[in-house]
Amino acid sequence: MKIVSIPCRRENYGGLRAGTVEYLVVHYTAVPNDTAENEGAYFAREQVGASAHYFVDEKTIVSSVPEEYAAWHCGAASYRHDRCRNSNSIGVEICTKGTHGDYRFHPQALERARQLLRKLMERYQIPAERVLRHYDVTGKLCPAPFVGQGQAAWEEFKEGLTVYQTLEQLPAWARPTAEKLVQQGILQGTGEGLDLTQDMIRILVMLDRAAVFGKEQTNGNETQQRGSD
Protein backbone atom coordinates (compact mmCIF):
# COMPACT_ATOMS: atom_id res chain seq x y z
CA MET A 1 0.00 0.00 0.00
CA LYS A 2 1.81 3.08 -1.27
CA ILE A 3 1.33 6.33 0.65
CA VAL A 4 2.38 9.72 -0.72
CA SER A 5 3.53 12.33 1.79
CA ILE A 6 2.36 15.93 1.37
CA PRO A 7 3.07 17.55 4.77
CA CYS A 8 0.31 19.74 6.15
CA ARG A 9 1.00 23.39 6.91
CA ARG A 10 2.08 23.51 10.54
CA GLU A 11 -0.53 26.09 11.59
CA ASN A 12 -3.32 23.67 10.63
CA TYR A 13 -2.80 21.01 13.30
CA GLY A 14 -2.04 20.57 16.98
CA GLY A 15 0.82 19.30 19.09
CA LEU A 16 2.20 15.91 19.97
CA ARG A 17 -0.31 13.49 21.50
CA ALA A 18 -0.18 13.09 25.25
CA GLY A 19 -1.86 9.66 25.06
CA THR A 20 -2.51 6.88 22.61
CA VAL A 21 -4.65 6.63 19.48
CA GLU A 22 -7.97 5.05 20.49
CA TYR A 23 -10.29 5.89 17.60
CA LEU A 24 -10.31 6.23 13.83
CA VAL A 25 -12.70 8.80 12.36
CA VAL A 26 -13.92 8.70 8.76
CA HIS A 27 -14.82 11.92 6.90
CA TYR A 28 -15.67 12.99 3.36
CA THR A 29 -14.08 15.93 1.55
CA ALA A 30 -17.36 17.26 0.08
CA VAL A 31 -15.55 18.60 -2.99
CA PRO A 32 -16.80 17.61 -6.48
CA ASN A 33 -14.57 15.05 -8.21
CA ASP A 34 -11.83 15.55 -5.64
CA THR A 35 -8.39 13.91 -5.44
CA ALA A 36 -6.20 13.07 -2.47
CA GLU A 37 -3.25 14.96 -3.89
CA ASN A 38 -5.35 18.10 -4.43
CA GLU A 39 -6.51 17.93 -0.81
CA GLY A 40 -2.98 17.36 0.44
CA ALA A 41 -1.68 20.30 -1.57
CA TYR A 42 -4.49 22.56 -0.32
CA PHE A 43 -3.81 21.87 3.37
CA ALA A 44 -0.07 22.20 2.77
CA ARG A 45 -0.57 25.62 1.17
CA GLU A 46 -3.46 27.33 2.96
CA GLN A 47 -3.87 28.29 6.61
CA VAL A 48 -7.37 27.03 7.40
CA GLY A 49 -7.24 25.85 11.02
CA ALA A 50 -8.36 22.32 10.10
CA SER A 51 -6.66 19.12 8.96
CA ALA A 52 -6.74 15.35 8.68
CA HIS A 53 -4.05 12.72 8.88
CA TYR A 54 -4.90 11.06 5.56
CA PHE A 55 -6.73 11.74 2.30
CA VAL A 56 -7.82 8.80 0.13
CA ASP A 57 -9.09 8.56 -3.43
CA GLU A 58 -9.40 5.70 -5.91
CA LYS A 59 -5.71 5.88 -6.88
CA THR A 60 -3.76 7.43 -4.01
CA ILE A 61 -3.42 7.69 -0.26
CA VAL A 62 -1.88 10.96 0.93
CA SER A 63 -0.35 11.40 4.38
CA SER A 64 -0.83 14.97 5.59
CA VAL A 65 -0.48 15.21 9.39
CA PRO A 66 1.95 12.83 11.15
CA GLU A 67 0.11 10.24 13.22
CA GLU A 68 1.89 11.26 16.41
CA TYR A 69 0.32 14.73 16.18
CA ALA A 70 -3.31 15.69 16.75
CA ALA A 71 -5.06 16.79 13.57
CA TRP A 72 -7.98 19.21 13.87
CA HIS A 73 -10.61 17.03 12.23
CA CYS A 74 -13.41 16.35 14.74
CA GLY A 75 -13.40 19.19 17.25
CA ALA A 76 -16.72 20.76 18.29
CA ALA A 77 -18.42 22.92 20.89
CA SER A 78 -20.49 19.87 21.92
CA TYR A 79 -20.15 16.16 21.26
CA ARG A 80 -22.32 13.11 20.68
CA HIS A 81 -19.48 10.78 21.62
CA ASP A 82 -18.27 10.71 25.19
CA ARG A 83 -14.59 9.92 24.52
CA CYS A 84 -13.45 10.42 20.94
CA ARG A 85 -11.58 13.69 20.42
CA ASN A 86 -8.84 15.12 18.20
CA SER A 87 -6.29 14.20 20.83
CA ASN A 88 -6.97 10.44 20.72
CA SER A 89 -8.04 9.83 17.13
CA ILE A 90 -6.78 9.68 13.56
CA GLY A 91 -8.82 11.39 10.85
CA VAL A 92 -9.21 9.81 7.41
CA GLU A 93 -10.87 11.84 4.63
CA ILE A 94 -12.33 9.97 1.65
CA CYS A 95 -12.48 12.04 -1.54
CA THR A 96 -15.86 12.45 -3.19
CA LYS A 97 -17.34 12.18 -6.64
CA GLY A 98 -20.53 13.91 -7.81
CA THR A 99 -21.79 17.33 -6.85
CA HIS A 100 -23.21 19.12 -3.81
CA GLY A 101 -26.23 17.23 -2.53
CA ASP A 102 -25.27 14.13 -4.50
CA TYR A 103 -21.81 13.22 -3.26
CA ARG A 104 -20.71 9.62 -3.54
CA PHE A 105 -17.58 7.52 -3.16
CA HIS A 106 -15.68 5.69 -5.89
CA PRO A 107 -15.63 1.94 -5.04
CA GLN A 108 -11.84 1.86 -5.29
CA ALA A 109 -11.56 4.83 -2.94
CA LEU A 110 -13.59 2.87 -0.40
CA GLU A 111 -11.36 -0.17 -0.81
CA ARG A 112 -8.21 1.93 -0.36
CA ALA A 113 -9.75 3.51 2.72
CA ARG A 114 -10.50 0.04 4.10
CA GLN A 115 -6.91 -1.03 3.48
CA LEU A 116 -5.59 2.02 5.31
CA LEU A 117 -8.02 1.64 8.19
CA ARG A 118 -7.16 -2.04 8.61
CA LYS A 119 -3.47 -1.15 8.86
CA LEU A 120 -4.21 1.53 11.45
CA MET A 121 -6.48 -0.82 13.38
CA GLU A 122 -3.68 -3.37 13.52
CA ARG A 123 -1.03 -0.79 14.45
CA TYR A 124 -3.01 0.72 17.33
CA GLN A 125 -5.06 -2.38 18.30
CA ILE A 126 -8.34 -0.63 17.52
CA PRO A 127 -11.46 -2.81 17.15
CA ALA A 128 -14.04 -2.13 14.43
CA GLU A 129 -16.48 -0.63 16.94
CA ARG A 130 -14.04 2.24 17.50
CA VAL A 131 -13.97 3.15 13.82
CA LEU A 132 -16.43 6.04 13.74
CA ARG A 133 -17.97 8.56 11.38
CA HIS A 134 -17.49 12.26 12.05
CA TYR A 135 -21.25 12.16 12.56
CA ASP A 136 -20.86 9.72 15.46
CA VAL A 137 -18.46 12.08 17.21
CA THR A 138 -20.10 15.49 16.79
CA GLY A 139 -23.39 15.02 14.94
CA LYS A 140 -22.08 16.73 11.80
CA LEU A 141 -23.50 15.30 8.56
CA CYS A 142 -20.17 13.75 7.60
CA PRO A 143 -19.47 11.61 5.69
CA ALA A 144 -22.83 12.35 4.06
CA PRO A 145 -22.92 9.19 1.85
CA PHE A 146 -22.71 7.15 5.08
CA VAL A 147 -25.33 9.03 7.15
CA GLY A 148 -29.15 8.87 7.13
CA GLN A 149 -30.16 6.90 4.06
CA GLY A 150 -26.50 5.90 3.77
CA GLN A 151 -26.56 4.00 7.08
CA ALA A 152 -26.64 0.62 5.33
CA ALA A 153 -23.68 1.65 3.16
CA TRP A 154 -21.73 2.56 6.31
CA GLU A 155 -22.50 -0.80 7.90
CA GLU A 156 -21.38 -2.59 4.75
CA PHE A 157 -18.19 -0.52 4.65
CA LYS A 158 -17.42 -1.43 8.25
CA GLU A 159 -17.99 -5.13 7.61
CA GLY A 160 -15.00 -4.98 5.29
CA LEU A 161 -12.74 -3.80 8.11
CA THR A 162 -12.79 -7.09 10.00
CA VAL A 163 -10.01 -9.54 9.10
CA TYR A 164 -10.51 -13.18 10.10
CA GLN A 165 -7.36 -15.14 10.93
CA THR A 166 -8.78 -18.47 12.14
CA LEU A 167 -11.62 -20.78 11.16
CA GLU A 168 -13.17 -20.25 14.58
CA GLN A 169 -13.46 -16.50 14.00
CA LEU A 170 -15.43 -16.92 10.77
CA PRO A 171 -19.23 -16.51 10.68
CA ALA A 172 -21.03 -19.84 10.84
CA TRP A 173 -22.30 -19.49 7.26
CA ALA A 174 -18.73 -19.22 5.92
CA ARG A 175 -16.98 -21.84 8.03
CA PRO A 176 -17.87 -24.98 5.98
CA THR A 177 -16.50 -23.40 2.80
CA ALA A 178 -13.31 -22.26 4.51
CA GLU A 179 -12.77 -25.65 6.13
CA LYS A 180 -13.13 -27.37 2.75
CA LEU A 181 -10.69 -24.98 1.07
CA VAL A 182 -8.15 -25.44 3.85
CA GLN A 183 -8.42 -29.23 3.49
CA GLN A 184 -7.96 -28.93 -0.28
CA GLY A 185 -4.92 -26.70 0.18
CA ILE A 186 -6.58 -23.87 -1.75
CA LEU A 187 -6.83 -21.64 1.30
CA GLN A 188 -3.53 -21.30 3.13
CA GLY A 189 -3.46 -17.72 4.38
CA THR A 190 -0.34 -15.96 5.58
CA GLY A 191 2.11 -16.70 8.34
CA GLU A 192 -0.24 -14.93 10.76
CA GLY A 193 -3.44 -16.70 9.71
CA LEU A 194 -6.11 -16.86 7.04
CA ASP A 195 -6.18 -13.06 6.51
CA LEU A 196 -9.73 -13.06 5.13
CA THR A 197 -12.00 -10.02 4.90
CA GLN A 198 -15.80 -10.14 4.81
CA ASP A 199 -15.82 -9.42 1.07
CA MET A 200 -13.35 -12.23 0.42
CA ILE A 201 -15.34 -14.84 2.32
CA ARG A 202 -18.56 -13.79 0.56
CA ILE A 203 -16.88 -14.40 -2.80
CA LEU A 204 -15.48 -17.76 -1.69
CA VAL A 205 -18.88 -18.92 -0.44
CA MET A 206 -20.57 -17.85 -3.69
CA LEU A 207 -17.99 -19.76 -5.72
CA ASP A 208 -18.37 -22.77 -3.47
CA ARG A 209 -22.15 -22.76 -3.92
CA ALA A 210 -21.54 -22.69 -7.66
CA ALA A 211 -19.41 -25.87 -7.26
CA VAL A 212 -16.28 -24.10 -8.50
CA PHE A 213 -14.22 -25.93 -5.87
CA GLY A 214 -15.81 -29.29 -6.59
CA LYS A 215 -18.55 -31.22 -4.88
CA GLU A 216 -18.38 -32.27 -1.26
CA GLN A 217 -17.52 -35.83 -0.32
CA THR A 218 -19.34 -37.55 2.54
CA ASN A 219 -18.33 -41.13 3.56
CA GLY A 220 -16.89 -41.67 0.13
CA ASN A 221 -20.18 -40.81 -1.57
CA GLU A 222 -20.67 -37.70 -3.63
CA THR A 223 -22.96 -35.12 -2.03
CA GLN A 224 -24.54 -32.75 -4.50
CA GLN A 225 -24.62 -29.06 -3.61
CA ARG A 226 -28.20 -28.90 -4.82
CA GLY A 227 -31.34 -30.52 -3.50
CA SER A 228 -32.24 -34.11 -4.26
CA ASP A 229 -34.45 -34.81 -7.25
N, C-alpha and C positions, 0 to 999 in steps of 0.2 A: 504494500500500500504506500504509494509515493505521496509525500506531503511537501508542498511548496511553502517556503517561508517568506512572508511579506510583513515585516515587523510593524506593529501598530505604533502610531504616534504616542509618545510617552504621556502626554497630557490626557489621553483618553482612557487610562485605566489606573487601578489602584496599586497598593504596595504588595510586598510579599505576604503570603498567607501566614497567619499565626497558627492555624490548625491544618487538618487534613481535608482532602476533597471527599465529600460525602454524597454529592448529588451531581447529576448531569441534566442540563436544561436545554431543551430543543426549541429553536425559534425559526421564524421564516423572515426573509429579507424584505418582502413586500415591495419588490422593485420588478417591473415588467422585464421578462427575458434576461434575468440577471446572471452574472458569472461570479465565481469565487474570487478570481483574480481582480475583477473590477471592485468588488467589495473590499478586498485586502488593500488595494491601492488607495481607495477612498479613505479608509480609516488610518492609513499611513500618512496621508497628505493633510487631511482636514482636522481641525480641533473641534470635536463635537460632543465631548463629555460622555461618550458611550462606546462600547466595544464588545467583542466576543473573542473567545479563544480560537475558534475555527469557523471557516466558511466552506461550504460544500456545494458543488454542482455535479452535473452528470459526468464531468471529465476530470475534475481537479478537487483536491482538498488543500486549502490554504491555512497555514498557521499564522495567527495574527498576534495574540497576546500569549506570552509564555505561561505554561500551566501552573507554575509556582507563584504567579501573580493573580490577583483578583481582577477579573474583567468587570466592567460596569454593564451588565446585561440583564439583570432581573431585580434591580433595586426599585423600591416603591415607598409611598407614604404609608400604605397599609398592605397587609399580606393575607392571602388565603392559606398559605402553608405556614406551619408553625416553626419550621427549622431551616428550610432552604433559603440561603442568602448568597449574595455575590461572594462573600468570604469563604464559603465552603462548597462552591459549585464550579463547574466548567460549562461555559455556554457554547452551543453549537448551532450555527445559523445555516439553514438549508435554503439555497437560492431558488427563486420562484420563476415559473413560466406564466403566461397569460397576462391579464391586465387587472387593474383595480376592481375589486368586487368579484373577480373570477380567477384568483390566483390558484395555481396548482403546482405540483412537484413532478419533475421528470422521474420516471421509474429508476433510472440509473443513479440519479442524485440520491434517491432514497436508499438504494443499495449501498452506495458509498458512505452515506451517513450511518447506516447500520454497521458497516465494517469499522468505521472510526469509533462508534459508540461501544462496540464489543471490545475493542482494544482498550479503551478507557475503563470499561467495566472490569476487565481483567487486571489492569494496572493498579486500580484503586480499590479492588474488591467491592464493587458496587453492584447490588442485585438489581434486577429489572424494575422492581417496584420503586426504586429511587432514581429512575430515569423519568423526568417530568417534562411537561410542556410549560412554557412561560405562563400560560393560562393557569396552570395548577399552582403556581407560586404566587402570582399577583392578581389574577383575574383578567389580565389583559387578553384580548382576542388574538392570541399568537401561540402557535402558528395556525392561522385561520383555516387552512385545509384540514386540520386535525381537531377542530373545535366545533361544537354544535352538531350539524349534520355530518361533520367529518369525524365524529367519535369512533365509528366503526373502523375508519381508515387508520386512526391512531392506534386502536387496539391491534389491528393487523400488523402495523409497523412494529409495535412492541413485541409481538410474538416472534418476529425475526431476530430479536436481540438475544434470545436464550440459545445457548449452545449446549447440546447434550453430549456427555463424554462416555457414559456407560449405558448398557441396555436397561438397567434398572431405572434410570432417570427418564427414559422415553415414555411418552403417553401410551396407555394400554393399546390403543388402536394401531400404533406403529411398531410395537415390540415384536409381533410375529414376523413381520417382514424383515426387520433388522436382524433378528436371530437367524433367519434363513440365509440372509446375505453374508453374515459372519461365518456360518457353517460352510458356505460355498466358497469362501475366500474372496468374495467380491467386495465386501465391506471390511476394511482393515483399520481405517482411521489413522491417527498420527501416534507419535510416541506418548502423547498425553491422554489419548482416548479416541473415541469415535469422531468427535469434532463435527457434529451434525446440527444444523439449524432447523427451525420449524419448516422453512420452505423446502429444504433438502429432503426431509423425511416425508413431506407431502408428495413430492415428486417420486420418491422411491416406492411409496405405497401405491400410487397410481400405476406405476410401471409393473409392480408386482401383481396388481389386480388384472392387468392386461396380459399376464402370463409371460412378460418379457424375460423374467428370470427362470422360467420353467415352471412346471407343475409340481406341487408338493408331493412328497412320498410318505405314506403312512403304512407301517408294517409291511413294507415291500410292495404294496399295492398303490397304484396311481390314484390320487385324489384330485378330481377336477376342481378348478376354481370357479365353477358355475354350479348351479343347482342340478339335481338329478332330473333325468327325463321322466 
